Amino acid sequence: MENENKKEMVVTNNIGFADTSYSFIENLGFDEEHIKELELLPKEAIELLNEERETVIRNISYLKDLGVSNYQEAFLRFYNMFLMEPHYFEEIFSKYDKDDLIAKLEKNVAIMEYL
């Protein structure tokens, strides 16, 4: 019940991201065009991404640090994967050769669905 009260008190911007969450997306290298694409997500997804923002930050940062240059596209297409426990998220990618994985993701981010 206490968490529900806190959620009601959060002021959101026009796409439903709490101001602090909107900042975390921008701070991770997402530009205005990416933010506009986020507007198309279902309201429930936006709420869940807000609630799990620390997990989302960690998983996005992992892909960035790995060297995946199109991590924004990966997040926009497969945002639900970024809600995974970071340990499991990292395990998915660590079982592949890093350079090969990066090349394949950059060529076609849709392969994330099959990892």
C-alpha positions as CSV (number, residue, x, y, z in Angstrom):
1,M,0.0,0.0,0.0
2,E,2.8,2.4,0.8
3,N,4.4,1.8,-2.6
4,E,1.1,2.6,-4.3
5,N,1.0,5.9,-2.5
6,K,4.5,6.7,-3.6
7,K,3.6,6.0,-7.2
8,E,0.7,8.4,-7.1
9,M,3.0,11.2,-5.8
10,V,5.5,10.9,-8.7
11,V,5.0,13.6,-11.3
12,T,5.4,12.3,-14.8
13,N,6.3,14.0,-18.1
14,N,4.2,13.6,-21.3
15,I,5.4,10.1,-22.1
16,G,4.8,8.7,-18.6
17,F,8.4,8.4,-17.5
18,A,9.0,9.9,-14.1
19,D,11.3,12.9,-14.4
20,T,14.1,10.9,-12.8
21,S,13.5,8.0,-15.2
22,Y,13.5,10.2,-18.2
23,S,16.9,11.6,-17.1
24,F,18.3,8.1,-16.7
25,I,17.3,7.3,-20.3
26,E,18.9,10.5,-21.6
27,N,22.0,9.9,-19.5
28,L,22.5,6.5,-21.1
29,G,22.8,8.1,-24.6
30,F,19.2,8.1,-25.8
31,D,18.3,11.1,-27.9
32,E,15.0,12.8,-28.6
33,E,14.2,10.4,-31.4
34,H,14.7,7.4,-29.1
35,I,12.5,9.1,-26.5
36,K,9.7,9.6,-29.1
37,E,9.9,5.9,-29.9
38,L,9.5,5.1,-26.2
39,E,6.2,7.0,-26.3
40,L,4.8,4.1,-28.4
41,L,5.4,1.5,-25.6
42,P,2.3,0.3,-23.7
43,K,1.7,2.3,-20.5
44,E,2.2,-0.9,-18.4
45,A,5.7,-1.3,-19.9
46,I,6.7,2.2,-19.2
47,E,5.5,1.8,-15.6
48,L,7.5,-1.4,-15.2
49,L,10.6,0.1,-16.7
50,N,10.3,3.0,-14.2
51,E,9.9,0.6,-11.3
52,E,12.9,-1.5,-12.4
53,R,15.1,1.4,-13.6
54,E,18.2,0.2,-11.7
55,T,18.0,-3.1,-13.4
56,V,17.4,-1.5,-16.8
57,I,20.4,0.9,-16.2
58,R,22.7,-1.9,-15.4
59,N,21.6,-4.0,-18.4
60,I,21.9,-1.1,-20.9
61,S,25.3,-0.2,-19.4
62,Y,26.4,-3.8,-19.9
63,L,25.7,-3.7,-23.6
64,K,27.3,-0.2,-23.9
65,D,30.4,-1.4,-22.1
66,L,30.5,-4.5,-24.2
67,G,30.8,-2.3,-27.2
68,V,27.4,-2.7,-28.8
69,S,26.9,0.6,-30.6
70,N,23.2,0.1,-31.4
71,Y,22.2,-0.7,-27.8
72,Q,19.4,1.9,-28.1
73,E,17.8,0.0,-30.9
74,A,18.2,-3.2,-28.9
75,F,16.5,-1.6,-25.9
76,L,13.6,-0.2,-28.0
77,R,12.9,-3.5,-29.7
78,F,13.5,-5.8,-26.8
79,Y,12.9,-3.7,-23.7
80,N,11.5,-6.7,-21.9
81,M,14.9,-8.4,-21.9
82,F,16.4,-5.4,-20.1
83,L,14.1,-6.2,-17.1
84,M,15.9,-9.4,-16.5
85,E,18.1,-9.9,-13.4
86,P,21.5,-8.5,-14.6
87,H,23.3,-11.7,-13.8
88,Y,21.1,-13.6,-16.2
89,F,21.2,-10.9,-18.8
90,E,25.0,-10.9,-18.7
91,E,25.1,-14.7,-19.0
92,I,23.1,-14.6,-22.2
93,F,25.8,-12.5,-23.9
94,S,28.9,-13.9,-22.2
95,K,28.6,-17.3,-23.7
96,Y,29.4,-15.9,-27.2
97,D,32.6,-14.6,-28.7
98,K,32.5,-10.9,-28.0
99,D,33.7,-9.6,-31.3
100,D,31.4,-12.0,-33.3
101,L,28.4,-11.1,-31.1
102,I,29.0,-7.4,-31.5
103,A,29.3,-7.7,-35.3
104,K,26.1,-9.7,-35.5
105,L,24.1,-7.4,-33.3
106,E,25.3,-4.4,-35.2
107,K,24.3,-6.0,-38.5
108,N,20.9,-7.2,-37.3
109,V,19.8,-6.5,-33.7
110,A,16.9,-8.8,-34.2
111,I,19.2,-11.8,-33.4
112,M,18.7,-10.8,-29.7
113,E,15.5,-12.6,-29.8
114,Y,17.3,-15.9,-30.4
115,L,20.1,-15.5,-27.9
